[in-house]
Amino acid sequence: MEIPLPKCKTHDGHTCEFYCVQCGAVICGKCLVSFHNKHGVEDLEDLCKARREIIAQERETVRTAVSLYHHLDKDVAIEEDRIREKYAAIENEIRQHGEKLEEAARRAKDEYLKRVRERKSEDIKRLEEQRGTIQRNLEEARNVERALPECINTCEGILRFKKSSTVLPEVPKLQKITHPEFVPNSEQLDKVVDQFGNLII
C-alpha cells in the first residue's frame, strides 16, 4: 500500500519527498537545496515504510500481549474461585474437628463430674452412717444419765443407786473423709493449638 506524501508548506505545488534528520521535518526538493543542503536527510517514503513496519510489528506484539492478559485475567478469576472453595472446605474441616474436640472435652468433663458426684455420694453416706451411730449412742448415754440419782450428797441417794447393766459404747473418733483433689492437666491445654492439626502447604 502506497503512502501518500504530504504537500510542502513552504513551496506551493511541491511534494515533500525527504525527511531532515537534523530538523526533524518533512521537506521538498527545493527545501533541500535551499535550507537543508548541509543536513542529513532520508527518503521520506522509505522512512515511512520502515517505520510503518516497526509500528505494525509493535501493534502485533501489543495485541498478543493484550490477548494473553485477557486470558490470564480469566484464569486468575477461575483460580480465585477455586482457592475460595478450597479455603471454605478447610475452614469447614477445622470447624468440624473443633466441634469433635469440644464434644470430647464435654464427655471428659461429664465423666469427671460423674466420678466426683459418685465419690461425694459415698463419702456423705459414710458421714450419715457415722452420725446415725453417734445419735443412737448419744440416746443410750442419756438414758444411763437419767437413771443416775440426782442427789449423791446423802447416804439414801447413794444407796438407792443400782448400776445399770447397759454398757456405754466407746465414743468414736470423728471419721475424717479424704476427699479427692482435681489436678487439671494444664500442660495439655497449652499444646492444644500445636496438636489440633496441621496445615500442609
PLY file of the C-alpha trace (Angstrom):
ply
format ascii 1.0
element vertex 201
property float x
property float y
property float z
element edge 200
property int vertex1
property int vertex2
end_header
0.00 0.00 0.00
1.43 3.34 -1.12
1.88 6.06 1.48
0.57 9.49 0.29
3.32 12.10 0.70
2.40 15.49 2.22
2.49 18.81 0.34
5.25 21.27 1.24
4.07 24.12 3.44
6.85 26.39 2.20
6.79 25.74 -1.58
3.31 25.55 -3.16
2.78 22.69 -5.56
5.75 20.71 -4.29
5.54 17.35 -2.52
7.70 16.53 0.49
9.90 13.61 -0.51
12.57 13.91 2.14
12.96 13.90 5.94
15.55 16.16 7.53
17.10 14.21 10.40
18.68 17.32 11.97
15.47 19.37 11.96
13.02 16.51 12.37
10.91 17.91 9.50
9.49 16.73 6.16
10.89 18.77 3.23
10.59 19.03 -0.51
13.43 19.15 -3.09
13.51 22.96 -3.02
13.77 22.95 0.79
16.63 20.51 0.47
18.76 22.70 -1.79
17.86 25.96 -0.08
17.62 25.49 3.71
18.74 21.92 4.42
21.55 21.38 1.88
24.10 20.53 4.57
21.71 18.45 6.76
21.42 14.72 6.80
18.23 13.59 5.07
16.40 10.36 4.33
13.95 9.38 1.63
10.55 10.09 3.19
8.69 7.21 1.56
11.35 4.63 2.55
11.46 6.03 6.06
7.67 5.86 6.42
7.56 2.30 5.07
10.28 1.19 7.50
8.57 2.90 10.43
5.17 1.56 9.41
6.65 -1.94 9.52
8.01 -1.29 13.01
4.60 0.05 14.14
2.82 -2.96 12.65
5.16 -5.31 14.49
4.72 -3.35 17.71
0.93 -3.40 17.28
1.00 -7.17 16.77
3.18 -7.58 19.87
0.82 -5.41 21.93
-2.29 -7.18 20.62
-0.75 -10.54 21.51
0.09 -9.22 25.00
-3.45 -7.83 25.46
-4.92 -11.19 24.41
-2.63 -13.00 26.84
-3.60 -10.60 29.64
-7.31 -11.21 28.93
-6.78 -14.97 29.15
-4.65 -14.58 32.25
-7.29 -12.38 33.88
-9.90 -15.11 33.27
-7.51 -17.75 34.62
-6.91 -15.67 37.76
-10.69 -15.37 38.28
-11.06 -19.16 37.91
-8.13 -19.73 40.31
-9.64 -17.29 42.80
-12.96 -19.20 42.74
-11.10 -22.50 43.18
-8.99 -21.22 46.07
-12.02 -19.69 47.79
-13.79 -23.07 47.60
-10.71 -24.83 48.98
-10.39 -22.40 51.90
-14.11 -22.72 52.63
-13.65 -26.51 52.75
-10.59 -26.18 55.02
-12.44 -23.82 57.37
-15.33 -26.30 57.48
-12.94 -29.18 58.29
-11.33 -27.12 61.08
-14.77 -26.21 62.44
-15.90 -29.87 62.42
-12.65 -31.01 64.06
-13.04 -28.31 66.69
-16.60 -29.45 67.37
-15.32 -33.02 67.83
-12.73 -31.77 70.32
-15.40 -29.75 72.12
-17.59 -32.88 72.27
-14.64 -34.93 73.59
-13.94 -32.23 76.20
-17.63 -32.20 77.17
-17.63 -36.00 77.56
-14.45 -35.82 79.67
-15.98 -33.08 81.83
-19.21 -35.08 82.28
-17.25 -38.24 83.14
-15.15 -36.47 85.78
-18.23 -34.79 87.27
-19.94 -38.18 87.41
-16.94 -39.73 89.22
-16.78 -36.85 91.70
-20.51 -36.99 92.38
-20.37 -40.76 92.96
-17.45 -40.34 95.36
-19.22 -37.45 97.12
-22.34 -39.58 97.50
-20.29 -42.41 99.05
-18.49 -40.03 101.42
-21.72 -38.28 102.50
-23.29 -41.71 103.09
-20.38 -42.72 105.34
-20.76 -39.48 107.33
-24.52 -40.02 107.65
-23.92 -43.57 108.91
-21.46 -42.21 111.47
-23.98 -39.55 112.51
-26.67 -42.27 112.94
-24.34 -44.32 115.15
-23.41 -41.25 117.20
-27.08 -40.29 117.72
-28.00 -43.84 118.85
-25.07 -43.92 121.26
-25.96 -40.45 122.49
-29.54 -41.57 123.25
-28.22 -44.59 125.19
-25.84 -42.38 127.17
-28.74 -40.03 128.06
-30.83 -43.00 129.23
-27.99 -44.06 131.51
-27.62 -40.47 132.66
-31.34 -40.26 133.51
-31.04 -43.47 135.62
-28.37 -41.95 137.82
-29.58 -40.49 141.16
-29.92 -36.77 141.22
-28.59 -36.44 144.72
-25.31 -38.06 145.60
-24.76 -36.00 148.75
-26.78 -38.32 151.04
-26.46 -41.97 152.01
-30.02 -42.72 150.92
-29.42 -41.34 147.44
-26.16 -43.17 147.07
-27.58 -46.49 148.35
-30.60 -46.28 146.10
-28.28 -46.33 143.07
-28.12 -49.59 141.18
-25.53 -49.83 138.42
-27.09 -50.12 135.02
-26.38 -53.22 133.02
-26.14 -51.01 129.94
-22.57 -50.72 128.72
-21.80 -47.38 127.20
-20.15 -47.76 123.84
-16.81 -46.15 123.43
-17.04 -42.68 121.92
-15.57 -42.98 118.45
-13.25 -40.51 116.83
-14.56 -38.35 114.06
-14.25 -40.22 110.79
-12.48 -37.76 108.57
-13.06 -38.15 104.86
-10.15 -37.83 102.47
-11.65 -36.12 99.51
-10.05 -36.26 96.07
-8.26 -33.31 94.52
-8.75 -32.39 90.90
-5.47 -31.54 89.18
-6.17 -30.15 85.72
-3.75 -31.15 83.02
-2.97 -27.56 82.02
0.05 -28.69 80.06
-2.28 -30.29 77.53
-4.22 -27.03 77.19
-1.01 -25.27 76.18
-0.45 -27.90 73.50
-3.97 -27.82 72.05
-3.07 -25.36 69.27
0.05 -27.31 68.28
-1.70 -30.69 68.45
-5.01 -29.51 66.94
-3.90 -30.47 63.43
-1.58 -29.48 60.59
-1.89 -27.09 57.68
0.04 -28.83 54.90
1.03 -26.49 52.08
0 1
1 2
2 3
3 4
4 5
5 6
6 7
7 8
8 9
9 10
10 11
11 12
12 13
13 14
14 15
15 16
16 17
17 18
18 19
19 20
20 21
21 22
22 23
23 24
24 25
25 26
26 27
27 28
28 29
29 30
30 31
31 32
32 33
33 34
34 35
35 36
36 37
37 38
38 39
39 40
40 41
41 42
42 43
43 44
44 45
45 46
46 47
47 48
48 49
49 50
50 51
51 52
52 53
53 54
54 55
55 56
56 57
57 58
58 59
59 60
60 61
61 62
62 63
63 64
64 65
65 66
66 67
67 68
68 69
69 70
70 71
71 72
72 73
73 74
74 75
75 76
76 77
77 78
78 79
79 80
80 81
81 82
82 83
83 84
84 85
85 86
86 87
87 88
88 89
89 90
90 91
91 92
92 93
93 94
94 95
95 96
96 97
97 98
98 99
99 100
100 101
101 102
102 103
103 104
104 105
105 106
106 107
107 108
108 109
109 110
110 111
111 112
112 113
113 114
114 115
115 116
116 117
117 118
118 119
119 120
120 121
121 122
122 123
123 124
124 125
125 126
126 127
127 128
128 129
129 130
130 131
131 132
132 133
133 134
134 135
135 136
136 137
137 138
138 139
139 140
140 141
141 142
142 143
143 144
144 145
145 146
146 147
147 148
148 149
149 150
150 151
151 152
152 153
153 154
154 155
155 156
156 157
157 158
158 159
159 160
160 161
161 162
162 163
163 164
164 165
165 166
166 167
167 168
168 169
169 170
170 171
171 172
172 173
173 174
174 175
175 176
176 177
177 178
178 179
179 180
180 181
181 182
182 183
183 184
184 185
185 186
186 187
187 188
188 189
189 190
190 191
191 192
192 193
193 194
194 195
195 196
196 197
197 198
198 199
199 200
